[in-house]
Amino acid sequence: MVKDMHFKEDTSKPENRVNITLFHLLMIEEFKNFIIQKLGLAIDCVVYPAPDLVTDEFSTNDRPDFKVEINGKLVAYIEVELGKDLAQVKKYKDKTPDEIEIYCIFGKISDGGNLSLEEIFSFVKKIQDGFLKNTQEYWSIELLLKMVKYYVIDGNFNSNNKRTSISPAMRDSTLITALYECIGSQYIIEGTKAEKGKLLINTVKENGFSVRIFARNSSSSSFSLMNRSGGRETISFPAHIKMKKYIYNKVFIESYTNLLIRLGCNDIKEIEEGQTSSLAIKKVEDNITELCDCIKLLLS
């Protein structure tokens, strides 16, 4: 039986809006049969939004998009991407037993998934003609057609530039809560655009965050002071040489660097610009006040 399912979807993200529409369309028998036959699943399976693979404070995105069950038994997961994300699929495979299949539905046929949104687009466009325009099925299909055309076929989706606000779960995490308390909410903004004198917190994936400061000479106009990504239990920090390239406050750079070295980032002055040093999340949480005292030097 279904014991749990994900329902706190962040609908600001186009991928998640597509997932909700796909789930709704599974109620159309022709559509469900097409999906499960293409993936080689049994006709009597049920598909629904998957719960987290791992449940802890920071595991808010170790979650494939859909879970597949037969008579209450887990048989597979399905991951859907507007583009493609092989690393994400590999991560799920590494976290699940060998007998559980991980299927991927990527944006385009050329992306190499088990199925593509392009193929789904072609199929639903054909079956849409079988429904009258005054039916719910017709307009539910129309919604999916419009989204897939806009984001996948017309190319209005860049998987490398989809920063957004952090998830509610991440906002309530110990580290982010402490950051808000130490810095002050009036100095923190969330979203995609950095502002001078403010700390920006955003993310690409649900289980991550990036704490950023305005940087005029950066292509994104921001610079990451610390970040967490990919379900890792560590927080990453930029190389000393990279800080000197994007931040002009020398007092901050030396204070921040010396503190990080004391906490365990012994290589931060030796690593190259594109590399990062890291600390365990608990270590960062235990020393967040000192880290914030350094960051405040950039907000005055």
N, C-alpha and C positions, 0 to 999 in steps of 0.2 A: 504494500500500500504506500501511497505518497505520504512521507513523513515530514517533509520540509520542502520549501521552494523559495526562491528569491522573489521578492515583490517590491523592494525598495529601489526601483530602477531610476537612474539619473537620466531623465528624458531630455536634458539639455544636449546630450550627445547623440549625433545622428545614428551611430551604430545601434544604440539602445532603442531608438525609435523604430528602426528597421526590425529589430528582434521582437519587439512587442507586436508589430504588424504580422510578422511571420507566425508567431504563436497564435494570433487570432485566426489567421487563414487556415491553420491546421484543422479547424472545424469544418472546412470544406473537404469532403471526402476525396475528390479528384486531386486536390492539392496535397493532402497528406499522403496519399498513395504514391504520387510522383516523388515526393521527398524521400520516403522510406525505401522505395524501390531503387532510386538512384544511389542511396547509401547502403543498400543491401540489408536493410533491417526487416524484421518480421512484421507481418501485416497487423498483428494484434498488439503491437507495442504502443506505449503512451509516451508523449514528449512534453516536457514542461520546464520552466526556468529552474536551473540547477542551484542548489545551495552551495555554500563554500566547501571546497575540498578539505580545508584546514580551518578550524575555528579557534582563533585567538585575536588579541586586540588589533594586531596589524595585518592580519590576513583577510582583507576585504575584497581582494580581486583574484584570489586563487580559486576562480570559479568559471568553468566553461559556461557558455550561454544556455545550453539545454542539457537536460538529463534524460536518458532513455531507459524505460523500464518495461519488463514483460512480467505480468503477474506479480508485481511488487519487487521484482529482482532487477537490480542495476545491471545493464548490459553495455551501455555506451554513453559517451558525452558528445555533444556537438558544439563546436566553436564557430561563430560567424564573424567575419571581418569584411568591412567595405573594401579594404585592400587585401593584404595578406600579412600574416604574422607567424612565421615558422617557429620562432623562438617560443612564442606563447604556447603553441601546440606541443612542442617538445617538453616544455615545463609541465604541462598537464599529464603527458605520458609518463614522465618521471615520477609524478606524484600518485599515480593510480596503478592498481595491480595489472599484470600483463594481460589478463583475460578481459579487461575492460577496454573496449575500442574507443579511440578518440577520432572523431570525424571532423573535417574542417570544410566550411563553406566560405570560400574566398570571393572577392569581388568579380574578377574577370576569369574567363576560362584559362587564359595564359598564366594566371597566378598559381596554377597547379594544385588546387584543392580537390577534395573528393567530389565536390559540386561547386557551382559558381552562381552568384546572384545574376549574372548575365543569362545563364540557362534558365533560372527560375523566372526571370523577366520574360523570356520568350514563351515559356510554358503558360504563365498566367495571362499573358496577353491573348493567347489563343482561346483559353477557356472562358475569358471574360465575355466573349461574344455569346456564350451560352446563357448568360444571365441578363435579365431585363434591367434597364437603367433605373427602375424604381425599386430595385432590390438591394438589400444590405450587402450581399455578396459582391455585386458589381462595384460598389463604391469602396469596399474594403480592398478589393483587388486594385482599384484605381489608385488608392493611397500608396500601396507598395510599388506600383509601376512608376509613379511620380518620384518617389524617393530613390529607387534604384537608378532611374534614368539620370536624375540630377547628380547624385553622388558618385555613381560608378561609371555609367555609360558616357556622361558628359564630363566626367573627371573633376567634379567640384569637391573633391575630398583628398586631403594630403595627410597621409598617416604619420608623416614626420612633423606636422605642425597642427596638432589638435589639443593644445593646452586648454585646460578649463579649470573651473573651481574644484577644490578638493571635495571628496565625498563626505556626507554627514558623519559616517563612521570614523573617517580619518580626522575630521574636525574635532570629534569628541575624544580622540586618543590622548593618552597621557602627555606625549611630547608636544603636540600642537596646542593643547589646553594650557600647558605651562608656558609655551611661547607667547600666547595671547596675554597671559597674566603678567609676564615679565616685561614685555614690550609695550603693552597697552593697545587695546583694540582700535584706538583712534589713529594709530600709526601703521595699521595693517590693512591691506586690501586683498581681495581674492579675485581671480579671473585670469585675464590674459595680457593686460597692459600695465607696465610698470610706471610709477610716478616718482618724481624726485622727492626725497624726504619721507617716503613710505616704504614699508616692507611688503613685498608681493608674495603671496602663497598661491601656487597653482600646481597642476599636475597633468600628466598625459594619461596615466592609468589610475584606476580607482584606489589601488592599494599603495599609492605613492604620493609624494609631495616634493615640491621644490621651494625653498625659501630664497627669494631673489631680491636684488636691489637694483635700482635704476642705474644703467651704464650707457652713456651716450654713444660710445664707440663700439658697442656690440650690435650685431645684426638684428637682434631681437629687442634692443634697448634695455636689456636686463642681464644680470649676472647672478648665477646661483651660488649662494653662500654655503648651503648644505642641501642634500636631497636624499630621498629614499625611493627606490624603484625595484621593479621585478620581483616583489615578494621577499626581498632580502631582509635579513635581521640586522642589517648594518646601516649606518648613515654615512654618506660619502661627502668629502670636502675637497674643494679645488686645490690644485697645486699652488705653491707659493709664487712661482713664476707667472702663473695665470692671473692671480690676484693683482700682481704689480702691473699687468697689462691693462686691466679693466677698471681698477679702483685707484683713485688718486689720493686717498686718505692714508698716508704712510703710518700714522699712529695706529689706525685700525689694523692695517696689514700686519704690523709687527706684534701687536697685542693678540690678535686672533691666531696668528701662526704659532707664537710661543705657547699660548694656552693649548692649542691642538697637539703640539709636540709633547707637552707635559701630560696630556691625557692619553697619549699613545700613538699619535700620527708621526712617528719618528722619521718617516721618509718624505714628509711634505715639502721639504726644501730641495730634495734630490730628484723627485719625479718630474717628468716632462709635462709640458703644458696640457696635453690631452689626457693625462692620467689623473687619477684621484686617490686620496688616502681615505681610510675609513675607520670608524669606531663602532662598537656594539651599541645598539639602541639604548640599552640600560645605562651604559656609560654616559651617553649624551643626555639622557633624562636626568641623571644624578648631577650633572654639571651644567644644566641649562641656564641657570642664573648667571654664571660667569660668561657663558657664551653670549647671552643676551646683553650683558654689560658691554661686551665688545661691539656687538651689532648696533647698539644705541649710538655709537660714535659716528655712524653713517647717517643717522636720522636727524641730527641737530642742524 
